[in-house]
């Protein structure tokens, strides 16, 4: 797993999405992390130091895994860039077919089927 800076991560994620149009899926996970071991966190708690949690983002396509860590100050900028990348590569999604539900609802109205009243 490669830990990248946020901008190179987004560039690599874009190339993963482009490769996945032919075959495969890209999995992206977000996780809260302090990037410190449990022992280090416990030492910081006892010393009274504040632990800064970051957002660890991982992307996997096939055997390739990349990751980045985003702090609270740069999180908003990263999210907007990430949303732009997602919107650009969501072309393969299928639209929902709502005709079946509409036909079933119209058939119920025309048939006059009423639900029994509870007493």
Phi, psi and omega per residue, in radians:
X1 nan 2.372 -3.089
X2 -1.902 2.205 3.099
X3 -1.654 1.945 -3.083
X4 -1.863 2.886 2.965
X5 -1.270 2.775 -3.059
X6 -0.998 -0.740 -3.097
X7 -1.197 -0.833 3.056
X8 -1.083 -0.544 3.095
X9 -1.086 -0.797 3.136
X10 -1.130 -0.647 3.087
X11 -1.124 -0.767 3.132
X12 -1.184 -0.641 3.099
X13 -1.111 -0.685 3.088
X14 -1.063 -0.763 3.131
X15 -1.179 -0.584 3.073
X16 -1.110 -0.761 3.131
X17 -1.115 -0.673 3.129
X18 -1.147 -0.676 3.107
X19 -1.205 -0.534 -3.057
X20 -1.372 -0.123 3.138
X21 -1.166 -0.541 3.128
X22 -1.396 -0.813 -3.089
X23 -2.812 2.435 3.051
X24 1.795 3.101 -3.129
X25 -2.348 2.656 3.051
X26 -1.874 2.213 3.129
X27 -1.867 2.215 3.125
X28 -2.124 2.255 3.128
X29 -2.204 2.532 3.082
X30 -2.040 2.412 -3.109
X31 -2.591 2.463 3.063
X32 -1.374 2.316 -3.093
X33 -2.647 2.591 3.053
X34 -1.738 -0.120 -3.105
X35 1.024 0.476 3.081
X36 -2.237 2.688 3.127
X37 -1.283 2.904 -3.116
X38 -1.096 -0.641 3.139
X39 -1.125 -0.774 3.125
X40 -1.119 -0.702 3.114
X41 -1.109 -0.724 3.127
X42 -1.124 -0.679 3.099
X43 -1.117 -0.696 -3.141
X44 -1.178 -0.636 3.111
X45 -1.136 -0.788 -3.119
X46 -1.185 -0.544 3.112
X47 -1.374 -0.195 3.118
X48 1.501 0.168 3.111
X49 -1.367 2.600 3.130
X50 -1.514 2.351 -3.137
X51 -1.597 2.204 3.109
X52 -1.633 2.040 3.102
X53 -1.571 2.480 3.136
X54 -2.109 2.959 3.103
X55 -1.790 2.062 3.114
X56 -1.654 2.112 -3.106
X57 -2.001 2.210 3.129
X58 -2.109 2.465 3.062
X59 -2.240 2.336 -3.114
X60 -2.241 2.319 3.047
X61 -2.431 1.916 -3.085
X62 1.152 -2.163 3.132
X63 -1.655 -0.077 -3.074
X64 -1.632 2.245 3.115
X65 -2.230 2.280 3.057
X66 -2.181 2.764 3.132
X67 -2.628 2.844 3.052
X68 -2.601 2.839 3.116
X69 -2.178 2.262 -3.076
X70 -2.130 2.259 3.116
X71 -1.474 2.985 -3.100
X72 -1.123 -0.526 -3.105
X73 -1.268 -0.622 -3.091
X74 -1.746 0.102 -3.067
X75 -1.128 -0.750 -3.097
X76 -1.085 -0.775 3.135
X77 -1.140 -0.713 3.131
X78 -1.126 -0.755 -3.132
X79 -1.063 -0.715 3.138
X80 -1.178 -0.687 3.091
X81 -1.172 -0.701 3.130
X82 -1.127 -0.712 3.121
X83 -1.108 -0.666 3.102
X84 -1.101 -0.749 3.121
X85 -1.111 -0.754 -3.138
X86 -1.120 -0.787 -3.126
X87 -1.090 -0.604 -3.116
X88 -1.240 -0.460 -3.038
X89 -1.981 0.316 3.087
X90 -1.717 0.633 -3.105
X91 -1.407 -0.322 -3.071
X92 -1.520 -0.035 -3.123
X93 -1.265 2.529 3.123
X94 -1.578 2.512 3.051
X95 -1.339 2.565 3.124
X96 -1.248 2.393 3.106
X97 -1.630 1.891 -3.073
X98 -1.720 -0.007 -3.075
X99 -1.104 -0.702 -3.108
X100 -1.068 -0.761 -3.138
X101 -1.157 -0.679 3.134
X102 -1.144 -0.728 3.132
X103 -1.116 -0.716 3.138
X104 -1.149 -0.689 3.134
X105 -1.182 -0.697 3.116
X106 -1.182 -0.635 3.123
X107 -1.148 -0.655 3.104
X108 -1.149 -0.681 -3.134
X109 -1.198 -0.731 -3.120
X110 -1.249 -0.639 -3.107
X111 -1.253 -0.313 3.110
X112 1.252 0.367 3.140
X113 -1.234 2.100 3.134
X114 -1.961 2.587 3.098
X115 -1.405 2.481 3.106
X116 -1.171 2.536 3.134
X117 -1.421 2.479 3.094
X118 -1.579 2.480 -3.135
X119 -1.900 nan nan
